[in-house]
Amino acid sequence: MAVEHGAGQMGADDPKRAAVVMSWSGGKDSALALHELRADPRYEVVALMTSVSEEFRRVSHHGVREELLEAQAEAIGVPLTKIYLPSGETTPCTNAVYEEIMGRVMEDFKSQGVYTVGFGDLFLEDLRAWRERNMAKAGMSGVFPIWKWDTHQLSRQIIAMGFKAILSCVEGLAFSRSCMPASWPPRGSGSSSKIGVRCGRWAQPRWLDRFCFLW
């Protein structure tokens, strides 16, 4: 396991605000959660944190290339910490291995004055409970700024904020190729769609009006 920290000093500039490291997937939920945290005077996001496959150099779960992850962090302007997880057949990343690695990462953040992790979770109670147990074991806490948001409300807010997306991957069992637009929201559409609500994750890198869609 290797950890690569981006340039930048940890710890909140304002002592009245809690320093937060954002668990960053690059998808729509973490993008909106990051936006909410940065707008909240109680918090200061001092770093993004993403797990990356050590073998394939892609974001865990989403499979997005490391280069795109780095471009997002640069556009956002927040230092990125990449956590390389074992992903080979001979060294799989089991839950025990993952928790051991993340425990060391949390200790590193704590040594720099960061005791809070932001998450973009919406509905999965068991996942949130698992995160909170692990945070408690590490002496840290989690914050969930978009927890239980209605997905139609979330979708409408993202449109209103000007977030855009290029569709790159969808759940084949849920939608056929013929019903998928090339981008979301579809051109000329000012409202949310079931496609946007059910499938996909998107983020807003802020350069040249280019946006990326991440599954």
KOLMI-405327 format. One record per residue (C-alpha): x, y, z; residue in three letters. Coordinates in steps of 0.2 Angstrom, whole numbers. Example, Ala and Ser with C-alpha at 12.3 -4.5 7.8 and 13.67 -1.06 7.14 Angstrom:
<atom><xx>62</xx><yy>-22</yy><zz>39</zz><code>ALA</code></atom>
<atom><xx>68</xx><yy>-5</yy><zz>36</zz><code>SER</code></atom>
This chain:
<atom><xx>0</xx><yy>0</yy><zz>0</zz><code>MET</code></atom>
<atom><xx>6</xx><yy>17</yy><zz>-4</zz><code>ALA</code></atom>
<atom><xx>-1</xx><yy>34</yy><zz>-1</zz><code>VAL</code></atom>
<atom><xx>2</xx><yy>49</yy><zz>-11</zz><code>GLU</code></atom>
<atom><xx>-2</xx><yy>66</yy><zz>-4</zz><code>HIS</code></atom>
<atom><xx>-5</xx><yy>82</yy><zz>-15</zz><code>GLY</code></atom>
<atom><xx>4</xx><yy>98</yy><zz>-11</zz><code>ALA</code></atom>
<atom><xx>-4</xx><yy>109</yy><zz>2</zz><code>GLY</code></atom>
<atom><xx>-5</xx><yy>111</yy><zz>21</zz><code>GLN</code></atom>
<atom><xx>-18</xx><yy>101</yy><zz>31</zz><code>MET</code></atom>
<atom><xx>-28</xx><yy>109</yy><zz>45</zz><code>GLY</code></atom>
<atom><xx>-42</xx><yy>122</yy><zz>44</zz><code>ALA</code></atom>
<atom><xx>-36</xx><yy>140</yy><zz>42</zz><code>ASP</code></atom>
<atom><xx>-50</xx><yy>146</yy><zz>53</zz><code>ASP</code></atom>
<atom><xx>-49</xx><yy>138</yy><zz>70</zz><code>PRO</code></atom>
<atom><xx>-68</xx><yy>139</yy><zz>72</zz><code>LYS</code></atom>
<atom><xx>-71</xx><yy>128</yy><zz>57</zz><code>ARG</code></atom>
<atom><xx>-68</xx><yy>109</yy><zz>57</zz><code>ALA</code></atom>
<atom><xx>-55</xx><yy>103</yy><zz>44</zz><code>ALA</code></atom>
<atom><xx>-63</xx><yy>90</yy><zz>33</zz><code>VAL</code></atom>
<atom><xx>-55</xx><yy>77</yy><zz>21</zz><code>VAL</code></atom>
<atom><xx>-68</xx><yy>73</yy><zz>7</zz><code>MET</code></atom>
<atom><xx>-70</xx><yy>55</yy><zz>2</zz><code>SER</code></atom>
<atom><xx>-70</xx><yy>59</yy><zz>-16</zz><code>TRP</code></atom>
<atom><xx>-76</xx><yy>47</yy><zz>-29</zz><code>SER</code></atom>
<atom><xx>-77</xx><yy>59</yy><zz>-44</zz><code>GLY</code></atom>
<atom><xx>-96</xx><yy>56</yy><zz>-45</zz><code>GLY</code></atom>
<atom><xx>-111</xx><yy>67</yy><zz>-44</zz><code>LYS</code></atom>
<atom><xx>-115</xx><yy>63</yy><zz>-26</zz><code>ASP</code></atom>
<atom><xx>-98</xx><yy>67</yy><zz>-19</zz><code>SER</code></atom>
<atom><xx>-97</xx><yy>82</yy><zz>-30</zz><code>ALA</code></atom>
<atom><xx>-113</xx><yy>89</yy><zz>-23</zz><code>LEU</code></atom>
<atom><xx>-108</xx><yy>84</yy><zz>-5</zz><code>ALA</code></atom>
<atom><xx>-92</xx><yy>93</yy><zz>-8</zz><code>LEU</code></atom>
<atom><xx>-101</xx><yy>109</yy><zz>-14</zz><code>HIS</code></atom>
<atom><xx>-112</xx><yy>108</yy><zz>2</zz><code>GLU</code></atom>
<atom><xx>-98</xx><yy>106</yy><zz>14</zz><code>LEU</code></atom>
<atom><xx>-88</xx><yy>121</yy><zz>6</zz><code>ARG</code></atom>
<atom><xx>-104</xx><yy>132</yy><zz>8</zz><code>ALA</code></atom>
<atom><xx>-106</xx><yy>127</yy><zz>26</zz><code>ASP</code></atom>
<atom><xx>-97</xx><yy>139</yy><zz>38</zz><code>PRO</code></atom>
<atom><xx>-94</xx><yy>125</yy><zz>51</zz><code>ARG</code></atom>
<atom><xx>-82</xx><yy>116</yy><zz>39</zz><code>TYR</code></atom>
<atom><xx>-66</xx><yy>118</yy><zz>29</zz><code>GLU</code></atom>
<atom><xx>-62</xx><yy>105</yy><zz>16</zz><code>VAL</code></atom>
<atom><xx>-43</xx><yy>104</yy><zz>16</zz><code>VAL</code></atom>
<atom><xx>-41</xx><yy>88</yy><zz>5</zz><code>ALA</code></atom>
<atom><xx>-49</xx><yy>75</yy><zz>-6</zz><code>LEU</code></atom>
<atom><xx>-46</xx><yy>57</yy><zz>-3</zz><code>MET</code></atom>
<atom><xx>-48</xx><yy>43</yy><zz>-16</zz><code>THR</code></atom>
<atom><xx>-44</xx><yy>25</yy><zz>-16</zz><code>SER</code></atom>
<atom><xx>-35</xx><yy>19</yy><zz>-32</zz><code>VAL</code></atom>
<atom><xx>-32</xx><yy>1</yy><zz>-39</zz><code>SER</code></atom>
<atom><xx>-13</xx><yy>-1</yy><zz>-37</zz><code>GLU</code></atom>
<atom><xx>-13</xx><yy>-13</yy><zz>-52</zz><code>GLU</code></atom>
<atom><xx>-24</xx><yy>-4</yy><zz>-64</zz><code>PHE</code></atom>
<atom><xx>-22</xx><yy>14</yy><zz>-58</zz><code>ARG</code></atom>
<atom><xx>-40</xx><yy>17</yy><zz>-59</zz><code>ARG</code></atom>
<atom><xx>-52</xx><yy>24</yy><zz>-46</zz><code>VAL</code></atom>
<atom><xx>-59</xx><yy>9</yy><zz>-35</zz><code>SER</code></atom>
<atom><xx>-77</xx><yy>4</yy><zz>-40</zz><code>HIS</code></atom>
<atom><xx>-79</xx><yy>18</yy><zz>-54</zz><code>HIS</code></atom>
<atom><xx>-64</xx><yy>12</yy><zz>-64</zz><code>GLY</code></atom>
<atom><xx>-60</xx><yy>30</yy><zz>-69</zz><code>VAL</code></atom>
<atom><xx>-42</xx><yy>33</yy><zz>-75</zz><code>ARG</code></atom>
<atom><xx>-30</xx><yy>41</yy><zz>-62</zz><code>GLU</code></atom>
<atom><xx>-27</xx><yy>55</yy><zz>-74</zz><code>GLU</code></atom>
<atom><xx>-45</xx><yy>61</yy><zz>-74</zz><code>LEU</code></atom>
<atom><xx>-45</xx><yy>60</yy><zz>-55</zz><code>LEU</code></atom>
<atom><xx>-30</xx><yy>72</yy><zz>-54</zz><code>GLU</code></atom>
<atom><xx>-38</xx><yy>84</yy><zz>-67</zz><code>ALA</code></atom>
<atom><xx>-53</xx><yy>85</yy><zz>-56</zz><code>GLN</code></atom>
<atom><xx>-43</xx><yy>89</yy><zz>-40</zz><code>ALA</code></atom>
<atom><xx>-33</xx><yy>102</yy><zz>-50</zz><code>GLU</code></atom>
<atom><xx>-49</xx><yy>110</yy><zz>-56</zz><code>ALA</code></atom>
<atom><xx>-57</xx><yy>110</yy><zz>-39</zz><code>ILE</code></atom>
<atom><xx>-41</xx><yy>117</yy><zz>-31</zz><code>GLY</code></atom>
<atom><xx>-40</xx><yy>105</yy><zz>-16</zz><code>VAL</code></atom>
<atom><xx>-25</xx><yy>94</yy><zz>-13</zz><code>PRO</code></atom>
<atom><xx>-28</xx><yy>76</yy><zz>-17</zz><code>LEU</code></atom>
<atom><xx>-23</xx><yy>61</yy><zz>-7</zz><code>THR</code></atom>
<atom><xx>-22</xx><yy>45</yy><zz>-17</zz><code>LYS</code></atom>
<atom><xx>-23</xx><yy>28</yy><zz>-7</zz><code>ILE</code></atom>
<atom><xx>-17</xx><yy>14</yy><zz>-18</zz><code>TYR</code></atom>
<atom><xx>-26</xx><yy>-2</yy><zz>-14</zz><code>LEU</code></atom>
<atom><xx>-19</xx><yy>-20</yy><zz>-18</zz><code>PRO</code></atom>
<atom><xx>-30</xx><yy>-27</yy><zz>-33</zz><code>SER</code></atom>
<atom><xx>-20</xx><yy>-42</yy><zz>-40</zz><code>GLY</code></atom>
<atom><xx>-26</xx><yy>-60</yy><zz>-39</zz><code>GLU</code></atom>
<atom><xx>-13</xx><yy>-64</yy><zz>-27</zz><code>THR</code></atom>
<atom><xx>-15</xx><yy>-49</yy><zz>-15</zz><code>THR</code></atom>
<atom><xx>-34</xx><yy>-45</yy><zz>-15</zz><code>PRO</code></atom>
<atom><xx>-40</xx><yy>-31</yy><zz>-5</zz><code>CYS</code></atom>
<atom><xx>-51</xx><yy>-39</yy><zz>8</zz><code>THR</code></atom>
<atom><xx>-61</xx><yy>-30</yy><zz>21</zz><code>ASN</code></atom>
<atom><xx>-48</xx><yy>-33</yy><zz>34</zz><code>ALA</code></atom>
<atom><xx>-34</xx><yy>-27</yy><zz>22</zz><code>VAL</code></atom>
<atom><xx>-45</xx><yy>-11</yy><zz>18</zz><code>TYR</code></atom>
<atom><xx>-49</xx><yy>-7</yy><zz>36</zz><code>GLU</code></atom>
<atom><xx>-30</xx><yy>-9</yy><zz>41</zz><code>GLU</code></atom>
<atom><xx>-25</xx><yy>3</yy><zz>27</zz><code>ILE</code></atom>
<atom><xx>-38</xx><yy>16</yy><zz>30</zz><code>MET</code></atom>
<atom><xx>-34</xx><yy>15</yy><zz>49</zz><code>GLY</code></atom>
<atom><xx>-16</xx><yy>20</yy><zz>45</zz><code>ARG</code></atom>
<atom><xx>-22</xx><yy>34</yy><zz>33</zz><code>VAL</code></atom>
<atom><xx>-34</xx><yy>41</yy><zz>46</zz><code>MET</code></atom>
<atom><xx>-19</xx><yy>42</yy><zz>59</zz><code>GLU</code></atom>
<atom><xx>-10</xx><yy>52</yy><zz>46</zz><code>ASP</code></atom>
<atom><xx>-24</xx><yy>64</yy><zz>44</zz><code>PHE</code></atom>
<atom><xx>-26</xx><yy>65</yy><zz>63</zz><code>LYS</code></atom>
<atom><xx>-8</xx><yy>70</yy><zz>65</zz><code>SER</code></atom>
<atom><xx>-11</xx><yy>84</yy><zz>53</zz><code>GLN</code></atom>
<atom><xx>-26</xx><yy>91</yy><zz>63</zz><code>GLY</code></atom>
<atom><xx>-40</xx><yy>83</yy><zz>52</zz><code>VAL</code></atom>
<atom><xx>-53</xx><yy>73</yy><zz>62</zz><code>TYR</code></atom>
<atom><xx>-68</xx><yy>73</yy><zz>50</zz><code>THR</code></atom>
<atom><xx>-72</xx><yy>64</yy><zz>34</zz><code>VAL</code></atom>
<atom><xx>-85</xx><yy>70</yy><zz>22</zz><code>GLY</code></atom>
<atom><xx>-95</xx><yy>57</yy><zz>12</zz><code>PHE</code></atom>
<atom><xx>-108</xx><yy>58</yy><zz>-2</zz><code>GLY</code></atom>
<atom><xx>-119</xx><yy>44</yy><zz>4</zz><code>ASP</code></atom>
<atom><xx>-138</xx><yy>46</yy><zz>1</zz><code>LEU</code></atom>
<atom><xx>-147</xx><yy>30</yy><zz>7</zz><code>PHE</code></atom>
<atom><xx>-137</xx><yy>15</yy><zz>12</zz><code>LEU</code></atom>
<atom><xx>-140</xx><yy>13</yy><zz>30</zz><code>GLU</code></atom>
<atom><xx>-128</xx><yy>-2</yy><zz>32</zz><code>ASP</code></atom>
<atom><xx>-114</xx><yy>7</yy><zz>23</zz><code>LEU</code></atom>
<atom><xx>-116</xx><yy>23</yy><zz>34</zz><code>ARG</code></atom>
<atom><xx>-116</xx><yy>12</yy><zz>49</zz><code>ALA</code></atom>
<atom><xx>-100</xx><yy>3</yy><zz>43</zz><code>TRP</code></atom>
<atom><xx>-91</xx><yy>20</yy><zz>40</zz><code>ARG</code></atom>
<atom><xx>-96</xx><yy>27</yy><zz>57</zz><code>GLU</code></atom>
<atom><xx>-90</xx><yy>12</yy><zz>66</zz><code>ARG</code></atom>
<atom><xx>-73</xx><yy>13</yy><zz>57</zz><code>ASN</code></atom>
<atom><xx>-72</xx><yy>32</yy><zz>60</zz><code>MET</code></atom>
<atom><xx>-75</xx><yy>29</yy><zz>78</zz><code>ALA</code></atom>
<atom><xx>-62</xx><yy>16</yy><zz>79</zz><code>LYS</code></atom>
<atom><xx>-50</xx><yy>28</yy><zz>71</zz><code>ALA</code></atom>
<atom><xx>-55</xx><yy>42</yy><zz>83</zz><code>GLY</code></atom>
<atom><xx>-63</xx><yy>52</yy><zz>69</zz><code>MET</code></atom>
<atom><xx>-81</xx><yy>57</yy><zz>64</zz><code>SER</code></atom>
<atom><xx>-90</xx><yy>57</yy><zz>48</zz><code>GLY</code></atom>
<atom><xx>-101</xx><yy>71</yy><zz>40</zz><code>VAL</code></atom>
<atom><xx>-115</xx><yy>66</yy><zz>27</zz><code>PHE</code></atom>
<atom><xx>-121</xx><yy>83</yy><zz>20</zz><code>PRO</code></atom>
<atom><xx>-133</xx><yy>75</yy><zz>7</zz><code>ILE</code></atom>
<atom><xx>-140</xx><yy>61</yy><zz>17</zz><code>TRP</code></atom>
<atom><xx>-158</xx><yy>56</yy><zz>13</zz><code>LYS</code></atom>
<atom><xx>-159</xx><yy>70</yy><zz>0</zz><code>TRP</code></atom>
<atom><xx>-173</xx><yy>66</yy><zz>-12</zz><code>ASP</code></atom>
<atom><xx>-165</xx><yy>61</yy><zz>-28</zz><code>THR</code></atom>
<atom><xx>-177</xx><yy>71</yy><zz>-39</zz><code>HIS</code></atom>
<atom><xx>-172</xx><yy>86</yy><zz>-28</zz><code>GLN</code></atom>
<atom><xx>-154</xx><yy>82</yy><zz>-30</zz><code>LEU</code></atom>
<atom><xx>-156</xx><yy>80</yy><zz>-49</zz><code>SER</code></atom>
<atom><xx>-165</xx><yy>97</yy><zz>-51</zz><code>ARG</code></atom>
<atom><xx>-152</xx><yy>106</yy><zz>-40</zz><code>GLN</code></atom>
<atom><xx>-137</xx><yy>99</yy><zz>-50</zz><code>ILE</code></atom>
<atom><xx>-146</xx><yy>105</yy><zz>-66</zz><code>ILE</code></atom>
<atom><xx>-149</xx><yy>122</yy><zz>-58</zz><code>ALA</code></atom>
<atom><xx>-131</xx><yy>124</yy><zz>-53</zz><code>MET</code></atom>
<atom><xx>-125</xx><yy>121</yy><zz>-71</zz><code>GLY</code></atom>
<atom><xx>-117</xx><yy>104</yy><zz>-68</zz><code>PHE</code></atom>
<atom><xx>-116</xx><yy>94</yy><zz>-85</zz><code>LYS</code></atom>
<atom><xx>-111</xx><yy>77</yy><zz>-89</zz><code>ALA</code></atom>
<atom><xx>-106</xx><yy>66</yy><zz>-103</zz><code>ILE</code></atom>
<atom><xx>-113</xx><yy>48</yy><zz>-102</zz><code>LEU</code></atom>
<atom><xx>-99</xx><yy>35</yy><zz>-102</zz><code>SER</code></atom>
<atom><xx>-106</xx><yy>20</yy><zz>-93</zz><code>CYS</code></atom>
<atom><xx>-124</xx><yy>15</yy><zz>-88</zz><code>VAL</code></atom>
<atom><xx>-132</xx><yy>-1</yy><zz>-80</zz><code>GLU</code></atom>
<atom><xx>-136</xx><yy>-12</yy><zz>-95</zz><code>GLY</code></atom>
<atom><xx>-150</xx><yy>-21</yy><zz>-86</zz><code>LEU</code></atom>
<atom><xx>-159</xx><yy>-5</yy><zz>-82</zz><code>ALA</code></atom>
<atom><xx>-157</xx><yy>4</yy><zz>-99</zz><code>PHE</code></atom>
<atom><xx>-155</xx><yy>0</yy><zz>-117</zz><code>SER</code></atom>
<atom><xx>-143</xx><yy>10</yy><zz>-128</zz><code>ARG</code></atom>
<atom><xx>-157</xx><yy>17</yy><zz>-138</zz><code>SER</code></atom>
<atom><xx>-165</xx><yy>26</yy><zz>-124</zz><code>CYS</code></atom>
<atom><xx>-149</xx><yy>34</yy><zz>-118</zz><code>MET</code></atom>
<atom><xx>-144</xx><yy>52</yy><zz>-122</zz><code>PRO</code></atom>
<atom><xx>-126</xx><yy>57</yy><zz>-126</zz><code>ALA</code></atom>
<atom><xx>-126</xx><yy>69</yy><zz>-111</zz><code>SER</code></atom>
<atom><xx>-136</xx><yy>73</yy><zz>-95</zz><code>TRP</code></atom>
<atom><xx>-147</xx><yy>83</yy><zz>-94</zz><code>PRO</code></atom>
<atom><xx>-152</xx><yy>80</yy><zz>-112</zz><code>PRO</code></atom>
<atom><xx>-149</xx><yy>95</yy><zz>-124</zz><code>ARG</code></atom>
<atom><xx>-164</xx><yy>107</yy><zz>-122</zz><code>GLY</code></atom>
<atom><xx>-170</xx><yy>99</yy><zz>-106</zz><code>SER</code></atom>
<atom><xx>-172</xx><yy>109</yy><zz>-90</zz><code>GLY</code></atom>
<atom><xx>-179</xx><yy>96</yy><zz>-79</zz><code>SER</code></atom>
<atom><xx>-173</xx><yy>80</yy><zz>-71</zz><code>SER</code></atom>
<atom><xx>-175</xx><yy>63</yy><zz>-79</zz><code>SER</code></atom>
<atom><xx>-177</xx><yy>45</yy><zz>-73</zz><code>LYS</code></atom>
<atom><xx>-161</xx><yy>41</yy><zz>-81</zz><code>ILE</code></atom>
<atom><xx>-151</xx><yy>54</yy><zz>-72</zz><code>GLY</code></atom>
<atom><xx>-159</xx><yy>49</yy><zz>-55</zz><code>VAL</code></atom>
<atom><xx>-156</xx><yy>31</yy><zz>-57</zz><code>ARG</code></atom>
<atom><xx>-140</xx><yy>29</yy><zz>-66</zz><code>CYS</code></atom>
<atom><xx>-123</xx><yy>37</yy><zz>-65</zz><code>GLY</code></atom>
<atom><xx>-112</xx><yy>49</yy><zz>-56</zz><code>ARG</code></atom>
<atom><xx>-106</xx><yy>65</yy><zz>-63</zz><code>TRP</code></atom>
<atom><xx>-94</xx><yy>79</yy><zz>-57</zz><code>ALA</code></atom>
<atom><xx>-90</xx><yy>96</yy><zz>-63</zz><code>GLN</code></atom>
<atom><xx>-72</xx><yy>99</yy><zz>-67</zz><code>PRO</code></atom>
<atom><xx>-71</xx><yy>118</yy><zz>-70</zz><code>ARG</code></atom>
<atom><xx>-61</xx><yy>121</yy><zz>-86</zz><code>TRP</code></atom>
<atom><xx>-66</xx><yy>126</yy><zz>-103</zz><code>LEU</code></atom>
<atom><xx>-84</xx><yy>121</yy><zz>-100</zz><code>ASP</code></atom>
<atom><xx>-79</xx><yy>103</yy><zz>-101</zz><code>ARG</code></atom>
<atom><xx>-88</xx><yy>91</yy><zz>-89</zz><code>PHE</code></atom>
<atom><xx>-85</xx><yy>73</yy><zz>-86</zz><code>CYS</code></atom>
<atom><xx>-97</xx><yy>58</yy><zz>-81</zz><code>PHE</code></atom>
<atom><xx>-91</xx><yy>45</yy><zz>-70</zz><code>LEU</code></atom>
<atom><xx>-100</xx><yy>29</yy><zz>-66</zz><code>TRP</code></atom>
